[in-house]
Amino acid sequence: MSDKNCEVPGCTNDSFKTVPADLAKKVFTIDDKKTKVHLCKEHYKEYKKGTKKERAMNRMDWD
C-alpha cells in the first residue's frame, strides 16, 4: 500500500494511517517535530484506544 514505515521507535511495519503528531505523542514516544505521524495497523489501534477521550472532545467542538 505505502512505501513509508511506521514511525514508532523499534517498529518496521508498513504505514497504515497518518495521524496528528500532537495526539500520537500522548501515546508513543516520538522525538520528531512533525505535524503528522505514520502508524502501522497495530500502533494505530493503540493510538485509537489511547486518545479516545481527546478525539471525542475534538468532535464535540465541531458542532
Backbone torsions as a table, in degrees:
resi	resn	phi	psi	omega
1	MET	NA	-53.1	-176.3
2	SER	-130.7	153.9	177.7
3	ASP	-95.6	3.9	179.3
4	LYS	-94.4	154.7	179.4
5	ASN	-107.5	162.8	175.8
6	CYS	-61.6	139.6	-175.9
7	GLU	-97.0	8.3	174.9
8	VAL	-75.9	132.0	-178.7
9	PRO	-56.1	131.1	178.1
10	GLY	90.7	-6.0	-179.1
11	CYS	-102.7	135.0	179.6
12	THR	-119.5	12.4	-179.8
13	ASN	-71.7	160.0	178.1
14	ASP	-69.6	152.1	179.4
15	SER	-68.7	138.8	178.8
16	PHE	-112.4	-45.1	-179.4
17	LYS	-140.1	158.5	173.9
18	THR	-113.2	129.8	-175.9
19	VAL	-128.2	161.4	176.9
20	PRO	-63.4	135.7	-175.8
21	ALA	-67.4	-34.6	-178.2
22	ASP	-63.9	-35.1	176.2
23	LEU	-77.2	-38.0	-179.5
24	ALA	-65.4	-32.0	179.6
25	LYS	-68.6	-19.4	176.5
26	LYS	-73.8	-21.6	-178.1
27	VAL	-105.6	-40.1	-175.6
28	PHE	-117.9	159.0	175.7
29	THR	-92.8	94.2	180.0
30	ILE	-113.8	124.6	-173.6
31	ASP	-85.4	-22.2	-173.0
32	ASP	-65.9	155.6	176.8
33	LYS	-101.8	43.1	-179.1
34	LYS	-86.2	165.6	176.0
35	THR	-96.4	-20.9	178.5
36	LYS	-134.4	150.8	-177.2
37	VAL	-130.1	138.6	176.7
38	HIS	-90.7	131.9	179.9
39	LEU	-126.8	146.7	173.7
40	CYS	-78.9	176.2	-175.8
41	LYS	-62.7	-41.6	-178.9
42	GLU	-67.4	-43.8	179.8
43	HIS	-71.9	-27.8	176.1
44	TYR	-65.6	-38.2	176.5
45	LYS	-63.3	-42.8	177.0
46	GLU	-62.6	-41.4	178.7
47	TYR	-60.5	-45.4	-179.6
48	LYS	-61.9	-41.9	179.5
49	LYS	-68.5	-39.8	-176.4
50	GLY	-75.3	-22.2	-176.6
51	THR	-117.5	20.9	-175.3
52	LYS	-58.4	-45.7	-178.2
53	LYS	-67.8	-42.2	-179.6
54	GLU	-63.9	-41.4	-179.9
55	ARG	-68.2	-35.9	177.3
56	ALA	-64.9	-40.2	178.1
57	MET	-65.4	-38.4	177.2
58	ASN	-64.2	-37.8	178.5
59	ARG	-68.6	-32.1	178.6
60	MET	-66.0	-29.7	179.1
61	ASP	-71.0	-16.7	-177.4
62	TRP	-70.9	-27.6	-175.6
63	ASP	-66.3	NA	NA
